[in-house]
Amino acid sequence: MIKRVLLGLLLVLLALVAAVAVNTWRTPSRQLAVPAAPKLSVDVDAAAKRLAGAIPIRTISSLDDIAGNNAEFDKLHAYLAQQFPQVHATLKREVVGQKALLYTWTGSDPAAKPIALMAHQDMVPIAPGTEKAWSVDPFAGVIKDGYVWGRGALDNKGNLFAQMEAIELLIGSGFKPRQTVYLVMGDDEEVSGLRGAVPIVELLKSRNVRLDWVLDEGLLVLDGVLPGLSKPAALIGLAEKGYATFFLSLDTAPGHSSMPPARSAIGSMSAALARLEATPMPGGIQGVAGEMFGTLAPEMSGMNRVMLSNLWLTGALVTSQLEKSPSSNAMLRTTTALTIVRAGNKDNVLPGRAEAAVNFRVLPGDSLASVEAHLRKALGNDAIQIKAYPGNSEPSPVSPTDSAGYLAVQKAVREVFTDAVVAPGLMTAATDSRHFTGLSDSVYRFSPFRVKNEDLARFHGNNERLAISNYAEMIQFYHQLLRNTAQPQ
């Protein structure tokens, strides 16, 4: 009897191993097979100098001081007109809101739905006290060791100038797009997009414009970042997470520290926050994350390929491993971040009020309402008052992978970044593109930057820089993407 049971278990195990092996090796690649684009003839050194010349223009946006840097934005507008004369002679330029820019490149086919390329003019400031951590002056526009250095090189003047360079070259060659192309360049992306992107959306709506697809900044060409993948991964963002901040307050009777109660405002708030942090919202490999790993699995090697190709069996184990990294955990669930705690102002006084703020980045599939319900339950203290931040926003809709826009971006990536595999992904931060989901069902987020692990901290961090060799690829990417718009769909 025992031998029969063991034999049965062995047969089940062998069948399971066989199923895993067959499923792993028969899972086909989803990569688009296209020939490499001919190398674009571009004076990349001159282009790099033009980008470097924009770095000293301090187009830093502010949530409160709305007009504080208007003169810097005016300088950038003048610099763009000077450096890209054919763009400004051919495209219609409008200043929208305060300093946002909208360019219109009229296509040859009036019946074809227009497209939009997005980038933003503004940038974040240098964190006080970190200036000495930079290898160069962050606002000098230094070209050194094959890189353009400075604040804004990556986020987001690199994208903006690469688009301009590509269009200047296309106009010079006599090219005209079939679809009308809008260039959208917000001036306050880093602080909401409400003064730049939103007025442009309202203007286009008033003109009854419906966009075929939109491409904004976003996910990157990750080189050596994903374990088990020997090739770079170019991830195209199908959606971005929502933003939800809630302000918490707890009022109790103030008193003298010599006679403390059993539960103080600070202790009660701290205990509630600890419960919240220990109770993350549920997550898993589903939705956009499922699409991404399903696309990458056939391109991986060894055990990573086996595990990702058989999530029906390995899903729980893979999820537990992904949850250990903040970056991969953020793709799986709505994240919870405790960002502000305030209470007390004197060492011998029990404060009568404790305050805190918690920020959630909301996964598509969750909502502001479901996040608030989770928050109330996890805090476990009905005495805590909850107030939602007025600027909270729902997660964006998920754009399709079978649309003309996704296929166009995917094709251009494969034509230019010939060593990369392309996969859909989820943008965990916010971009101006979230305001455009009412104008198009196909809104994508991709920046053609090659980055390694050590480069990720340069975004909004120290020693921001862009490799000149990568900048050449960026220009060719936008050039090829726009060239492809001349082809009938």
N, C-alpha and C positions, 0 to 999 in steps of 0.2 A: 504493500500500500504506500509506504513512504517513498519507495523508488518511483512509483507512478506519479506521485505528487511532484517529486524533484524533476522527473523527466518532463512533466507538464510545464513546470516553471521554466525549465531550460528552453523548451520550445517557444514559450511566450517571449522569453528574453531574446532568443535568436530572431524571432519575427519582428520584435521591436527594433533591434539593431538593424535588420534588413530594411525596415520601413524608413528609419532615420537616414540610412545610407542612400537609399534610392531617392528620397525626398530632397536630400542635400545636393546630390550630383545632377538631378534632373531639373532643378529649379533654374529656369533660363535667365540670362542677362536681360535687363530692361534698357540697356544703353542704346541710344540712337546711333546707327552706323552712318556716318557722313565723312566725306574726305576733308582733310585739313584745308583751311583757307590759305590761299597764297599769302606769303608774308607781306604785310603792308609796308610800303615805303614811307617812312615817317622820320623826320629829324627829331629823334627823341631827346637829344640834348637841348635843343631849342625849346621843345615842349616842356621839359623839366624846368628850364629857366622861367618860362611863363608861369608855371605853377608856383615855383619858389617866390616869384614876384608878388603873389597874392597873399603869402603867409604873413607879411608884416601888416596887412590890412586887418585890423582887429574887429572883425564883425562878430563880436560877442553879444549874444542875446540875453535879455534880462526879463524876468517875469514882472518885476515892479517898475524899473526905470525904462519905460517903453521906448522913449525917444533918445535915450542917453547916447547911443552909438550910431545915430542916423548919419552922421558925417562919414563914418567908416563905411557904411553900406553904400553911400554915394560914391566914395572912392573906388569901391569894388565894381560898381556899375560902370564907372568911367574906364576902369582898367580893362574890363571885359570888352567894351566897345573898341578900345584901342588895340587890344591884342587879337581880336577876332573880327576884322573888318567885313569879311564876306558874310559871316553869320548875320551881322547887324545890317548889312545892305540887303539881305535876302529875306530874313525872317521878320515878322512883325513883333515888336517888343512892347509890352505894357507893364507898368508898375502898378501893382494891385495892393490894396490895403495900405500899409506904410511903405515897406521896401521890398516886398515880394516881387518876383519877376515871372512873367508869363510870356513865352515866345511861341509863335505860331508859324510853322513851316507848312504851307499849303500843298496838299498832295495833288497828283495828276488825275485822280479818280474821285469826283465829287460824291459818288455813291458809296465809296469805301468808308467804313467806320474809322475814325481817327484813333491814334494811340498816344500815350503820354510817357515821357521819360522824366523822372524826378531826381532832384538833388537839392541840398539846402546850402544856403550861403552862410548861415550862422554857425558858431562853434561855442564850445564851453570854455570857461576861463581856466587859467592855471590854478590848481589848488594852492591856497596860501601856505607858504613855508616849504613848498616842494621845488621852488625854482632852481636851487642848487643841485637838485638830483638830475637835472637835465645835462646831457653832454654838450649841448649847444644852447644858445639863446632861443627859446621857443618861438619868438616872433621875429627872428632875423631872416628867415627864408634861406637857410644854409643848404648848399649842396655839398655833400661830403661822403666819401667812401661808397659811392654808387647809390646814395639815397637823397631824397628831398626831405629835410627835417623841419619840424615845427608843428604847432597846434593848428589843426585843420587839414593837414596833409592827407590823413586817412578819413577824418570825419568832419566835413564831407566835401572839401574843395577838390580832392582827388577825383571823385566821381564827376563833379560839376565841370571841371576843366577837361577831363577826358571826353565828356560828351561834346563840349565845345570844339575840341581839337578834331574829333571825328567828323563833325558836321562841317567845319571849315574845309577839311580835306575833300569831303563829298561834294560840296558846292564847287570847289575848285576843279573837280573832275567832270563837272557838268551833270552830276546826278540829281534826280528829283524823286522824292518818295511817291509811291502810289497812294498811300494813306497819309492824310494830314498828321503831322507830328507836333504835339505840344511839349514844350520844355517847361517844367514847373520847378521853380527855385524859391522855396520858402525862406523867410527871414527870421523865423522863431521856432524852428523844429525842436530845438533843444529845450524849449520851455512850454510846449503844447501844440504849436501850429495853429492856434486859434486866430492869430492876427495875419498869418500868411497863407497857409494851405486852405483854410476854411473860406476866406473871401474869394480865392481862386475857384474853389468848387462852386460857390454860389454864383460867380460870374459865368462859369461854363453852363451851369444849370439854366441860368436866365437866357442863354443862347441855344438851349435845347441840345446841348452836346451830350452824346452818349459814346463812351470810349470802348473800343474793342478790347484793349488791355492796357494795363499800367505797370511800369517797372520802377521801383524805388530802391533806395539803398537797403541793405539787409544782410542776409547770410553770406558766407565767404567761401573761398577756395581753401579748404583746410588741408594742409600738407603735413602728414605725420601726426595728426591730432587724434584720429580715430584708431583705436587698437585693432589689429588684424587686417587693416587695409593698407596695402603697400602703395597705392596710388592716391593722389590728392582727391578730395571729395568736394565737388562744387554743389553746394546746397542752395536750392531755390525756395525761398519762404512762401508757403501757400497761405499763411495766416499769421497773425500776431496776437499775443496774449492781451487780455483786457487789463485794466488798471483799476485797483480798488484800495483806497486808503480809508481807514476808519479811525476816528479819534475817540479814545476811551477816557472816561472820568469817573472817579469814585469820591463821594463826599462823606466825611465822617466828622465827629466833633473834635476840634483841636484840643490840645491839652499840654500839660507839663510832662517832660520826659521822665520825671521821678515817679510818676504814677501811670505807667502805660497800661492800656487795656489788653485783653487777651488777643484781640485782632486789630491791628492798626491799619490805616489807609494804605501805607506802603506795603505791609505784609500781605494784605488781602489782594491788592493789585498785583503784586509779584507772584503770588500763588496762582492767580487767574492766568497771568501771562505764561507761567511755566506750564500750566495745563494746556493752554492753546498751542504752545510750541511743541509739546509732546503729542499733539493730536493733529497730524497733517491731514489735509484733505486726501481722499482716495485717489489713486492714480494707476497707471499701467501702460503697457505698450499697445496703444490703440490710436485710432484717428490718424493724425498727421505723423506721429511717431511711428505707428505701425507701417505707414506707407514708406517712410524713410528707411527703416530697418529692412523692410521687405525688398526695397530696391537695392540696398547696399549688400545684402546677404550674399548674392551670387558672385560679388566682386571680392569677397573676403577670402582669407585662407585659414586652414587649420581648424581648430576648435571653434573659433569665432563664427566661421561659416556654418558649421554644424549646428551650433546653438541658435543662431538667428534664422536658420532655414527651417527649424523645427520648434517654433514658439508654442505650438499646440502641446508640446511635451516639456519644453524648457522655459516657458514664459515666466514662471514664478522665480526661478533661479536667476534668469537674465535681469528681471526687474529688480531683484534685491541687489545685484551688482551695480546696476545703473543708478540706483538710489544713493549709493555711497559718494557719488561725485555731484557737487552742486550744479554743474553745467548740464549733465545728462538727467539728473533728477528734475530739473526745471522743464524738460521736455515731456515728462510723464504726468505732471499734476499741476494744479494750482498751488503756487508756493506761498508760504507764510513768512513774513519778515518783520520782526519787532524793531522799529526804527527810532522811536522817541520814548523816553520815560522821564517824567518830571514830578518832583515832590519835595517839599520842605525848603526852608531857607535859613534855619538856625539849628545848631546841634542839640540844643536842649528843649526844643519845641516839637511836639507831635503835630505834623501838618494835618489840616482838615481836608486836604484835597490831594489826590494822586491822579496824574494824567499820563496817558501813553498814546502812541500811534502805532498802528500795524498796517503794513502794506502787503497786499496780495497781488500776484500777477496771475490773471484768470485764464485758465486753459479753455480753448474752444470746447463747448459741451457743458461747461459750468456757466454760471451767470452771477451778476451782482447780487441778486436775491438769494441764490443758493449759498454764496460765500457769506453773506450776512447771517443767514440762518445757522451755518456751521460755526461762525464766530460766537454767536450768542450761546450756542450749546456747549462749545468747547471751553468758554470762559467759566461757565458754571457758577456765575454770581449775578443774580438779577439786579443787585444794587448798582452795578456798573452801567453807566449811561453810554450809549453808542451813537456817534454822529458820523454820517457818511460825508466824505470830501465831495464838494460839488463837481469837481473835475473828473470823477470816476467814469470809466468807459467800459462797455461790454467788449468781450473778445471779438475780433473781426470774423466775418464769414470765412469759410475755407474755400479758396479758389480751386478750380478743377485742374487736373493734370492732362486732360485731353483737349484743352482749348488751344486756339491759335496762338495765344500769348505764351503759354507754357512751352509749347512746341518751338516757338520762335526763339525764346531765351535758351532752351535746352540745345537747340541746333547751333546757335552762335557760340555757346560755351564749348561744345564738342569740336567746333571748327577751329577755335582759337586756343583753348586749353586742351590740347589733344591728349595729354597724359592724364586727364581728370575723368572721374566718373561723376555723373550727374544724378542727384536724388532730391526729392522734395524734402522740405524741412519746416520747422516752426520757429518763427521769430519771437524770442522771449522778451525783447524790449519793444518800445513804441517808436513808430515812425510817422511821418506825415501821410503815408499811404492809407492809414486807417480812415482818413477823412474822405477818401475817394471811392469807398466801397459802394456808395450810392450812385456813382457814375459808371461803374463797370462791375461785372461779375468776376472778372479775371484780374486780380491785383496781386502782383508778385514783388518779392523783396530779395534782391541779390546785388551784392557789390563784388566786382571782379578783382578783389584783392587776394593775392596769395599770402597766407599767413601760417606760421608755425606756432606751436604752443606758447613760446616765449613772446610772440608778437601780440597776443590777445590782450595783454595788460596795457598795451600802448594806446588803445582806444579810450579816450578821456583820461589817460594816465601820462606818465613821464615818457620822454624820448619818442614821441610820436614821429613816425617816419614812413616814407613810401619808397620802395625800391624802384629805381629808374627803369630797370628791365621789366618789372611788373607794370609800370605805368605805360610802357609801350604795348603790352598785352591789353591793358584796359582800353586804350584808344582803339586798338584793332577790334576788341569785342564790340564796342558801341558802333564802330564803322561797319562791321559785318552784320550786326543786328539790324541796322538801318538799311543796309544794302538789300538785305533779305526782304524788306517791306515792299520792294519793287516787284516781287514775285506774286502772281495771283494766288489766292488761297483756294 
